[in-house]
Amino acid sequence: MKARNIAVIGATGSVGRSVLEVCSFFPDLFRVRALAAEKDAEGLLGLGRRFSSDLLILADQGSSEKLRRMAGSEFTCRGGEEALLSLVEEPLCEEVVFASSGTGALPALIRALQKGKKAYLANKEILVAAGEWVMPLAQGNIIPLDSEHNAVWQCLRGEAEGSVERVYLTASGGPFLHSTLEELREVTFERASRHPVWPMGKKISVDSATLMNKGIEMIEAHHLFGLPIGKIEAVIHPQALIHGMVEFIDGSIKMLYSKPDMKLAIMSAFGMEGRLANPDPDLSPPGFPGMDLVFMEPDEDRFPCLALAKEACRLGGAYPPLLVGADEGAVNLFMEGRISFTDIAPTIERVLSSCPRERPRSWMDALELVTWARERVLKG
């Protein structure tokens, strides 16, 4: 079987490293031809050597110069946001993983889809900000990597269009599931960044603690699966063993049950319409005996970011990209200790309430709204 040539954007992050670990499981099936990251020159160089890649890219220009000096003639090295476009233009990059955070890789995703390349998407913000321009280009070439969306994608395989009544995205509830409002006011960044289940970056860990991450995932599901927000529900499932559920019009429900490990979602995505045999005993399913699965409704009074995201999706237009930018700004202020944990939602809400009413006419307009909202928050 001919090896498949893979490029990974966001290679040094937690999802990117899980992708690369899956590639290492199947060295005869996947060749990692290109790697991209934000600014971790040492980490990217080490991965390039491990996987014998051809092309290394750092979006941060200063870090890319450092990478060139370190790599010498060992690799082709490029820098700057525009370098991501050159990555997806490369014939050797036949399939592209988008595992970076934020919206910086949006132009590269647009170009990859225009060229008919398979795109594995673990980035949330891109579809929230610009899903209405991305999805018409997808033509079945976007495969979700996020555990919840991947679970829904698996549950929908083989099902007839129009058979879905509702989709459920599960959430562990984060580190403050049972905290009172008074306790939430005292939350520090250090505590908020310690997710009880998933190893994640700083920003997404805070989003998970506020449940903004789940709200953003609901908007992403709206675009991925073509469902109105009223047919997408978030449900708290602290055990993190059920990753997504689909209710059908006949009253039955499919759910995906597995250990909480991104490598399982990645293997299912890379298998596409088939399956890859799991080579890692640690990824085997947990047992069933004596197990009670727990589900509960999220409390939007204690976690208002979830309600803000749902309302932004319902309103559409400028609101989703503004949500992305305002959340980035508010979380940044929280991480710097300039606002409290419970100030995150009101800060975002103030930006949404001052929303420019004009609907973005392109994905470029949407990116400008993301930047405008982020800067508005940071400037106070």
N, C-alpha and C positions, 0 to 999 in steps of 0.2 A: 504494500500500500504506500502511495506517495505521501511523504511528510507534508504537513500543512504549515505554512509560514505565518507566524504570529508576531504582531507588534503589541507592546503593552505601554499605554500611557498611564502614568501614575504608578510606575513599577516599584518605587521604594515605600509606598504606603502599605497598610495592612492588607487591603484587598489585592493590590498588585503582587505582593509577596505570596499570597495564597494562590493566585493565578500561576505564578512561576513554579510554585511547589507542585501544582497539578501537572504542569508541563514536564517537570522532572520525573513524574510517575510514568510518563509515556514518551521517552526520548525518541523513539522511532516514529512517533505520530506527529509530534509538534517540534518545530524549530523556531526558537525565539530570535528573530532576525533584527528587531529594533526595540530599544527601551527608551522611555522618556520619563522625566520627573521634573520637579520644580527647581530644587537647588542643591540636592544632596549629591555632590560630585563623588565623594568616596563610596557611598552606597551604590550609586549607579555603575561606577567603574567595576566594583566587585561583582555585581550581578552580570555585567557584560562579559567579564572573564569566566564566570561560572557557566554561562549559557552560550559562550562563543558567538556572541551577537556581532552584527556588522555595523550597526548604527546606534549611537548614543546621543540623546538630546536632553538639554536642560533649558527650561523656559526662562529662567533667570539668567540674564546676559552675563553678569559678573561671574556667576558660578560656572557658566559654560566655558568661560576663558580658563578658569582653574582646571576644569575637566580636560580641556585640550592640552594644557601643560602636563597634566598627570598621565594622560593616555598616550601622548606622542603620536606615533604612526600606527599604534595598535588597533585603533578604531577610527571610523569616520565620526567626527563629533560636530554637532551643530548647536546653536543657541538662539533663544528668543521665541516668542509666541508663534511667529511665522514659521519656525522650524517644524512645528507640529503639522503644518500643512504639507511640508515637503515629505514628512514621514508617510502620510497616507497616500501621497503621489507615487511613492516607491513601488515598482512592480513586485519587489521581494516581500512587501508587507501585504499579504493577501487577506488577512483577517486582523482586525484591530480591536483590542480591549481598551475601553475607556473607564479607567479606575481612578482618575483624578477627581478632586473635589472642586467646587466652584464652576464657573462658566467659561473658563479660559480655553477649554478644548472644544467649545461649540463649533467654531469655524472648521476645525478638523473633522468633526463628526459629520457636518453638512457635506464637506468634500468627499469623505469616505462613502457616504450613502449615494451621492451623485455618481460616483464611480462604480456603484454596485457592489461594494465590499461588505462583507459580514462584519457587523459591529456588535460587540458584547458590551452591554452598558451596565456599569455599576455606579455611575455618576447620577445623582438625584437632581441637582439644580438645573441641569441643561434642559430636561423636559419640562420642568416646572416653569422656567422662564420662557422657553421657546418651543414647546411641544407642538403648537399648531403649525409651525413651519418645518419641524423635523419629521413628524410622523408621515406626512404625505410623501416624503422621499424614501421612507423605510422599505416599502415593498417586501415585507417579511424578512428584512436583513438586520433588524434589531432584535437581539436576544437578551433578555434581562438577566443580570448576574446577582442583583440584590436578593437575599434569601427569600423575602416575602413575595416579590414580584416573580421571581423564578419559580416559587412554589405554585403560584396562580397559573403561570405559563404552563407548568407541567400538568396541572389539573385540567386545563382547557384543551390539551392535545387530544384530538380525535372527537371533540364535541362540536355539535352543529352551531353555526352562527344563530344568535337569537335565543339560545337555550339557557342563557345565564339570567338568574333572578337577582343575585347579589354576590359581591366579593368581600371577603373578610381578610384584612391584614392584621397579623398578630403583633403585639408589642410586649416585651417583658415587663414594662412599667417603669424601668429604670431604677436608679438607686433610691428614689424617694417615693416609691409607690404608696407607702402607708404613712408618709409624713403629713403633719398638719400644716395649715397655712402659716402658723406662727413659726414652726420649725423650718419651713421653706424660706422664710425671710432671712434666716441665719446661714443658709447654705453657702459654702465657699467653692471657689473654682476647683480646688483640689478634690473635694468630695464629689462635685458634679462630674468630674472627668473620669471617675472610677465606675465604669459600667459593670453591672453584676454578671453579665453573660458574655458579651462580645468584646474582643480586643479592637479598639477603634481609636482614631485620631482625636485630638482635643476638641475641635469644633463640633464634630458629629456626636461626641460623647455628651456635650452640653445640650445639643439639640435632642438627644434621646432622653436626657433628664427632664427637659421641659415638655416632651412629647411633640415638639415642633417637627422632629424627624418623622414621626408617624404621619403628621398632617401633610408634610411634603411628599411622603410616599403615597398618600391618597391621591394627590394631584398627579403624581407620576403615573399611578395606575389608571387614572382617568384618561390619560393620553395613550398609554401602552395598549389598553384593552378596549378603548372606545366606549367607555361606560360613563353615564352621568354621575356626578359626585353623590347623588342620592342613593346610588346602588353600590356604593363602596363604604364599608364600615371598618373602623378600628376596634379591636378587642384586646383587652389585657390578658396575657397568658404567661404568668411568671416563670413557668417551667421551660419555656422556649423550645418546646419539642414539636409543636405544630407551627408551621411557618406561614401558612396561608390556606384559605378555604374558599371554595366556590359552591354557592347554593344554586341549584338549577330549578327550572320552572316546574318540574315534576315533584319538587319538595325534597329531593335528595341532596346531600352535601358530600363533596370530595374534599379531603384535606391531605396535606403532605406532612408526614411524620418522620423526623430524623434528628440526629444530634445537631446542636447549634454550631455548625462549622461551615465556613464559606466554601471550603473545597468541595463539598457535596453539591452545592448549587453550581459551581464552576464546572464540575465534571458533567452534570446533566446538560448544561448549556453547550459545552464543547462536543458532547455527543450528538447534539442537535436532535434529529428525529430518532436516533438510536440511543444506546447506552454504552458507557465505558465501564469495564469491570473494575470495581474498587480494589486497589492493591494494598490498602492500609487498614489493618484490623482495628485501629483506633477510631475509624469512621463507621464501623458497623453499627446497625440500629440499636438503640437502647432497648432493654426488655420491657415487657408489658405486665408481668404479674404484680398484683397489688397496687397498680398505679391508678390514681385518680387525676384526670386532667382538669385543670382549673381555668375557667374563663370568667371575665368580669368586664363590665362597661367602664370606659375611662371616665374619670371625674373632671369635667371641663371647667368646673369652678376652681379647682386647685391647679389645673394645667390648661390655662386659657389659650396657649399657643395652638393647641389642636383645633379649637373653634375658629381661631383667626385664619388658619390655613384652609379649612373647609369653606369659610365665607369668601376668601380670596378666589378659590376655585369656582364657587357659585357665581361670583360677579364677573370673573374672567377679565378680558381686556388687559389693562395695565396692572391690575392687582397682583397676579402671580409673580411677575418679575420684580415688582416692588417688594413683595414679601421676601423673596430671596435676598435682595440687597439689604433690606432693613434688618433681617435676621442676622446676616453676616456682621453688620455693624454693631447690633446690640450684643451679640455673643462676644465680639471683640472687646467691647466696653466692659462686659462682665469679667472676662478673663484678665483684664487689666485692673480690676477692682474699682472701676469708676461708677458702676451701678450694681445693685443687688440682683440676686437670682430672680426675685419676684418683680423686678423692674423690667425684665427682658420683654415680657408680653406688652405692657403699656407703652414701651418705647417703640415697638413694632407697630402697635395700633395707631400711634400718633402719626406715623409716616403714611400708613394706609388711609387714614382719615383725611390727609392732605393730598390724596392721590390726584395727579393730573388726569383729567377725565378722558383725554384723547387716547384712543386705542392704538397700540403700536402697530405699524403697518408692515414691519419686517422683523426678522430676528436681530438685525442690527439695532433697530429701535428698542427692542426688548432688552438687549445688553446695555444700552444707554440708561434705561430705567433702573436696571440692577445697580449700575454705578451711581446714579443720582440718589437712590434710596440709601445706599451704604454711606455715601459721603454726607448726606443730610443727617444721618444718625451720628456719625463720628464728629461732625462739626457742632452738634447740639442744636 
